[in-house]
Amino acid sequence: MGQTARVSAVVWTAAGSLLAWLWLLLCQGFFWRTDVRLPPHPEPDAWPSVCVVVPARDEAAVLPAALPSLLLQDYPGRAEVFLVDDGSGDGTGELARELARRHGGLPLTVSSPGEPPAGWTGKLWAVRHGIGLAGARDPGYLLLTDADIAHAPDSLRTLVAAARAGGYDVVSQMARLRVESLWERLVVPAFVYFFAQLYPFRRIARDGTRTAAAAGGCVLLRADAAGRARIPEAIRHAVIDDVALARAVKGGGGRIWLGLADRVDSVRPYPGLADLWRMVSRSAYAQLRHHPLVLAGTVAGLVLVYLVPPAALVAGLAAGSAAAAVTGGLAWLVMTGTYVPMLRYYRQPLWLAPLLPFTAFLYLLMTVDSAVRHYRGRGAAWKGRTYARPDAVPEEG
C-alpha cells in the first residue's frame, strides 16, 4: 500500500508539472519564441538629436571592444557620447579618451560624478550625471548603454527609426551575451530564456498590460518621457534598474518595446561558474522584492516545473510505473522543446536542451544564495559596491 501511495503521489505531481508546462507553452505570451526582433522601419524625415550615456566603472578590459562601436555610429542626425567614469581604479576614463583620439567619430565627453549619496545605486548615480550633462544639449532621445556593449554601425539609426515609427517612448534590445566557455554555453541562454518567461516580450509592447521590462545594455529612451517618469530619480535605489525604468515609463502612460538583438552584443566574459554565479545572485533576491514568501514560492515553482519531470521519469522507470514515467517524460519533452529556439538563437548545440533541469537547479541555488547574502547584510553587490537594502548607503568593498 505504501509503495502504491508513493507512486500515486509521483504521478499526480508529474501531472501538475505537465499541466504547468502546457500552460507556459500556450498562455505565457509565447515567451519561448525568439522572433520578437526589431523590424525594419521607414527612416524619419528629420533625425532627432541623441545623447548616448555610458556608465562605466572599472571597464578598461572591455572598453576597447565596445566604445569604438559607439563612436563610429552611422547616424544622420546629431549625436554625442557621454561616458561617466564611476570612480574607476583601472584608468577607464583615460582609456576612453585615448580610444576617442584614436578612432574619432562622435564627440566624447568623459566625466565623473563622485561617490553616490545615500539612496542611490552607483550605476544610476552615474546615469543621472550623464543625463544631466546631456540635458544641456536638449536631445530628443537618450541611449542608455553599458560599457561592455558593442553596437553594429547602424544600431542607433535603427533604434531611432523604430521608436519614431512605432511611437515608442522606450525601445530596448536584449544584447546577445557571450557564449564561449562551457559554463557560458550552459547558463547564458537559460538566463535569457528565464527572463523572457518572467517578462514575455509580446506582452511588454502591448498597451494596457502591466508587463514591463527593458534590457539595460541597450535602452533608447525618449527624453521627454524620461522627464515625465522622473528617470533616474524615481528609480534611484533600484538594483534591477532596467526593469524599474520600464515600469516607471509604462506606468506613466508611455509605450515600450523589448526584443532580442541581432547585432548588439555584450563582450563581457563570464569564463567560470563563479563569474556567472555572481552575475545572477547579485540581483536575484531583489527580483523577488526581498520577500521570504515569494522566495519560498519561487523555489517550489522551480522544483515543480523544472526538477519534477526528470525525477518522475526516473522514479517511474525504477518503480515500473508507466504513468509516472510517461507523464514526467512528456513534461520534460515540452520543457526541452521550448528551450530549443533560444539555443538556436545563441547558435548552441541542441543536446544542451535536455540539460535545462540541471541549469534550473543552478539558478535555484543562486537565488537562495542571493537571499542568504541579503540577510547576512551583504546585499546586492556590483563593481565593489554592496547595496544591502533599497535605501542603503553604498559602501566600498
C-alpha positions in Angstrom: 0.0 0.0 0.0 2.8 2.4 0.9 4.6 1.8 -2.4 1.4 2.4 -4.3 0.7 5.6 -2.5 4.2 6.9 -3.2 3.9 6.1 -6.9 0.5 7.7 -7.0 2.0 10.9 -5.4 4.7 10.9 -8.1 2.1 10.6 -10.8 0.0 13.4 -9.5 3.0 15.7 -9.0 4.2 14.9 -12.5 0.8 15.6 -13.9 0.8 19.0 -12.1 4.2 19.7 -13.7 2.9 18.7 -17.2 -0.2 21.0 -16.8 2.1 23.8 -15.8 4.2 23.3 -18.9 1.2 23.2 -21.1 0.1 26.5 -19.6 3.5 28.0 -20.1 3.6 26.7 -23.7 0.3 28.3 -24.7 -0.6 31.0 -22.2 2.6 32.8 -21.2 2.9 35.1 -24.2 4.7 32.5 -26.3 7.8 33.5 -24.3 9.8 30.6 -25.8 9.7 32.1 -29.3 12.7 34.2 -30.4 11.1 36.1 -33.2 10.5 39.3 -31.4 13.2 41.3 -33.2 13.4 44.9 -34.2 11.8 45.0 -37.7 12.9 47.4 -40.4 11.2 50.8 -40.2 11.0 53.7 -42.6 13.5 56.4 -41.7 12.1 59.7 -40.4 12.2 62.8 -42.5 14.2 64.6 -39.8 16.6 62.8 -37.4 16.3 63.9 -33.7 19.4 64.5 -31.7 20.6 61.7 -29.5 22.9 61.7 -26.4 24.5 58.4 -25.5 25.1 57.8 -21.8 27.6 55.1 -20.8 28.0 54.5 -17.0 31.4 52.8 -16.6 33.2 51.5 -13.5 36.5 49.6 -13.9 35.8 48.7 -17.5 39.2 49.0 -19.1 39.2 45.3 -20.1 36.1 45.6 -22.3 36.1 49.2 -23.4 38.4 48.7 -26.4 35.9 46.2 -27.9 32.8 48.3 -27.2 33.4 52.0 -27.1 34.7 52.4 -30.7 31.4 50.8 -31.9 29.5 53.8 -30.3 31.9 56.4 -31.5 31.6 55.1 -35.1 27.8 55.1 -35.3 26.5 55.9 -38.7 23.8 58.3 -37.6 22.4 61.0 -39.9 21.5 63.4 -37.0 23.4 65.0 -34.2 24.8 62.5 -31.7 27.2 62.7 -28.8 28.6 60.2 -26.3 28.9 60.9 -22.5 31.0 58.3 -20.7 30.6 58.6 -16.9 33.6 57.2 -15.1 32.1 56.0 -11.8 35.2 56.0 -9.6 37.2 53.6 -11.7 40.6 52.4 -10.4 41.8 50.9 -13.7 42.2 54.0 -15.9 38.8 53.6 -17.6 38.4 57.4 -18.2 41.8 57.9 -19.7 41.4 54.8 -21.9 38.1 56.2 -23.2 39.8 59.5 -24.1 42.6 57.6 -25.9 40.1 55.5 -27.8 38.3 58.6 -28.9 41.6 60.2 -30.1 42.5 57.0 -32.0 39.1 56.3 -33.6 37.5 59.7 -34.0 33.8 59.6 -34.8 31.1 61.0 -32.5 32.2 63.6 -29.9 33.0 62.1 -26.5 32.8 63.7 -23.1 34.3 61.8 -20.1 33.2 62.9 -16.7 33.0 61.6 -13.1 30.1 62.2 -10.7 32.0 61.4 -7.5 30.7 58.9 -4.9 26.9 58.3 -4.9 25.0 59.7 -1.9 22.6 57.7 0.3 19.7 56.2 -1.5 21.4 55.8 -4.9 23.0 52.8 -6.5 26.3 53.7 -8.2 25.2 52.9 -11.7 22.1 55.1 -11.5 24.0 57.9 -9.9 26.4 57.8 -12.9 23.4 57.7 -15.3 21.9 60.7 -13.5 25.1 62.6 -14.0 25.2 61.6 -17.7 21.6 62.7 -18.3 22.4 65.9 -16.6 25.3 66.6 -18.9 23.1 65.6 -21.9 20.4 68.0 -20.8 22.5 70.9 -21.9 22.2 69.6 -25.5 18.4 69.3 -25.3 18.4 65.9 -27.1 15.3 64.2 -28.5 16.4 60.8 -27.2 18.8 59.2 -24.8 20.6 56.0 -25.5 21.5 54.3 -22.2 24.0 51.5 -22.9 26.6 49.7 -20.8 30.3 49.9 -21.3 30.6 46.2 -22.4 28.0 46.5 -25.3 29.3 46.5 -28.9 26.8 48.0 -31.4 26.6 47.5 -35.1 27.3 50.7 -37.1 23.6 51.3 -37.8 22.4 50.4 -34.3 21.5 53.9 -33.2 19.9 54.7 -36.6 17.7 51.6 -36.4 16.7 52.2 -32.8 15.6 55.8 -33.5 13.7 54.8 -36.7 11.9 52.1 -34.8 11.0 54.4 -31.9 9.7 57.1 -34.3 7.7 54.8 -36.5 6.1 52.9 -33.6 5.5 55.8 -31.3 7.6 54.2 -28.5 9.0 56.0 -25.6 11.4 53.1 -24.9 12.9 50.8 -27.4 15.2 48.2 -25.8 17.2 45.3 -27.2 18.4 42.3 -25.2 22.1 42.2 -26.2 23.4 38.8 -27.3 25.6 37.7 -24.4 28.9 36.0 -24.9 28.7 32.2 -25.1 32.2 30.8 -25.5 33.2 28.9 -22.3 31.5 25.7 -21.2 29.6 27.4 -18.4 28.5 30.3 -20.6 27.0 27.8 -23.0 25.2 26.1 -20.2 24.0 29.1 -18.2 23.7 32.2 -20.5 21.0 31.1 -23.0 18.9 29.9 -20.0 19.3 33.3 -18.4 17.6 35.0 -21.3 15.1 32.2 -21.5 14.1 32.6 -17.9 14.0 36.4 -18.3 11.6 36.0 -21.3 9.5 33.6 -19.2 9.1 36.3 -16.5 8.6 39.2 -18.9 7.1 37.9 -22.2 8.3 40.3 -24.9 5.0 40.3 -26.7 3.1 41.5 -23.6 5.6 44.2 -23.0 4.8 46.1 -26.2 1.1 45.6 -25.7 -0.8 48.7 -24.4 -2.9 48.1 -21.4 -0.8 45.4 -19.9 1.2 45.6 -16.7 4.2 43.6 -18.0 7.1 46.0 -18.4 10.8 45.4 -18.7 13.9 46.6 -20.6 17.4 45.3 -21.1 19.9 47.7 -19.5 22.6 47.2 -22.1 20.6 48.9 -24.8 17.8 51.3 -24.0 16.7 54.1 -26.2 14.6 56.5 -24.1 12.6 59.5 -25.3 14.0 62.5 -23.4 10.6 64.0 -22.5 9.3 60.6 -21.4 12.4 60.4 -19.1 11.4 63.7 -17.6 7.7 62.7 -17.1 8.8 59.5 -15.4 11.5 61.3 -13.3 14.2 59.0 -14.6 16.5 58.2 -12.9 15.4 59.9 -9.7 12.3 57.7 -9.4 14.3 54.5 -9.5 17.5 55.7 -7.8 17.5 52.8 -5.3 16.8 50.1 -8.0 19.4 47.3 -8.3 17.5 45.9 -11.4 17.4 49.3 -13.0 16.3 48.3 -16.5 13.0 46.7 -15.3 12.4 49.6 -12.9 12.9 52.1 -15.7 10.4 50.3 -18.0 7.8 50.1 -15.2 8.2 53.8 -14.5 7.7 54.8 -18.1 4.9 52.4 -18.8 3.2 53.2 -15.5 3.1 56.9 -16.6 1.3 56.0 -19.8 4.4 55.5 -22.0 4.8 52.9 -24.7 7.7 50.5 -24.5 9.2 47.7 -26.7 11.7 45.0 -25.9 13.1 42.3 -28.1 16.2 40.2 -28.9 19.1 41.9 -30.7 20.7 40.7 -33.8 23.8 42.9 -33.9 24.1 44.3 -30.4 26.5 42.1 -28.4 28.0 42.0 -24.9 31.7 41.5 -24.9 32.0 40.8 -21.2 33.3 37.3 -20.5 32.0 35.0 -17.8 34.5 32.2 -18.1 33.7 30.3 -14.9 30.7 29.3 -12.9 31.7 31.7 -10.1 31.5 34.6 -12.5 28.1 33.7 -13.7 27.0 32.9 -10.1 27.9 36.4 -9.0 26.0 37.9 -12.0 22.8 36.1 -11.1 23.0 36.2 -7.3 23.7 39.9 -7.4 20.1 40.8 -8.1 18.1 37.5 -7.9 16.6 38.2 -4.4 16.0 41.9 -5.4 13.9 40.5 -8.3 11.7 38.8 -5.6 11.4 42.1 -3.8 13.3 40.7 -0.8 10.2 38.8 0.3 10.7 35.4 2.0 7.3 34.1 0.9 8.0 35.0 -2.7 11.3 33.2 -2.4 9.6 30.1 -1.0 7.1 30.2 -3.8 9.8 30.6 -6.4 11.8 27.7 -5.1 8.7 25.5 -5.0 7.8 26.6 -8.5 11.3 25.8 -9.9 11.2 22.4 -8.3 7.7 21.6 -9.7 8.3 22.9 -13.2 11.9 22.0 -13.8 13.0 19.3 -11.4 9.9 17.1 -11.1 9.8 16.0 -14.8 13.2 14.2 -14.9 12.7 12.9 -11.3 9.3 11.5 -12.2 10.6 9.8 -15.3 13.5 8.1 -13.3 11.2 7.2 -10.4 8.6 5.8 -12.8 11.1 3.6 -14.6 12.6 2.4 -11.3 9.2 1.6 -9.8 7.7 0.2 -13.0 5.1 2.9 -13.2 4.3 3.7 -16.8 2.0 6.6 -15.7 4.8 8.3 -13.8 7.4 7.7 -16.4 5.2 8.9 -19.3 3.8 11.9 -17.5 7.3 13.0 -16.4 8.8 12.3 -19.8 6.1 14.4 -21.6 6.7 17.3 -19.2 10.4 17.1 -19.8 9.8 16.9 -23.6 7.7 20.0 -23.6 10.3 21.8 -21.5 13.1 20.7 -23.8 11.1 21.8 -26.9 10.5 25.3 -25.5 14.3 25.8 -24.9 15.3 24.8 -28.4 14.6 28.2 -30.1 16.8 30.0 -27.5 19.6 27.6 -28.2 19.3 28.2 -31.9 19.3 32.0 -31.3 22.6 31.5 -29.5 23.9 29.1 -32.1 24.4 26.4 -29.5 24.1 22.6 -29.9 20.6 21.2 -29.3 21.9 18.5 -26.9 22.0 21.2 -24.3 18.2 21.4 -24.3 17.6 18.3 -22.1 20.0 19.7 -19.6 17.7 22.6 -18.7 16.6 21.0 -15.4 20.3 20.9 -14.2 20.7 24.6 -15.2 17.4 25.5 -13.5 18.8 23.8 -10.3 21.8 26.0 -10.5 19.6 29.1 -10.8 17.6 27.8 -7.8 20.8 27.6 -5.7 21.9 31.1 -7.0 18.6 32.6 -5.9 18.8 31.1 -2.4 22.4 32.3 -2.2 21.2 35.8 -3.1 18.7 35.7 -0.2 21.3 34.4 2.2 23.7 37.2 1.2 20.9 39.7 1.7 20.1 38.5 5.3 23.8 38.4 6.1 23.9 42.1 5.3 26.0 41.7 2.2 23.1 42.6 -0.1 23.4 43.1 -3.9 27.0 43.7 -5.0 28.2 45.4 -8.1 31.7 46.6 -9.1 33.0 46.5 -5.5 29.9 48.2 -4.0 27.3 46.5 -1.8 23.7 47.5 -1.6 22.2 45.8 1.5 18.8 47.4 1.3 16.9 49.5 -1.2 17.6 52.6 0.9 21.1 51.5 1.9 24.1 53.7 1.6 26.5 52.2 -0.9 29.8 51.1 0.7 33.1 50.4 -1.0 34.2 46.8 -0.7 
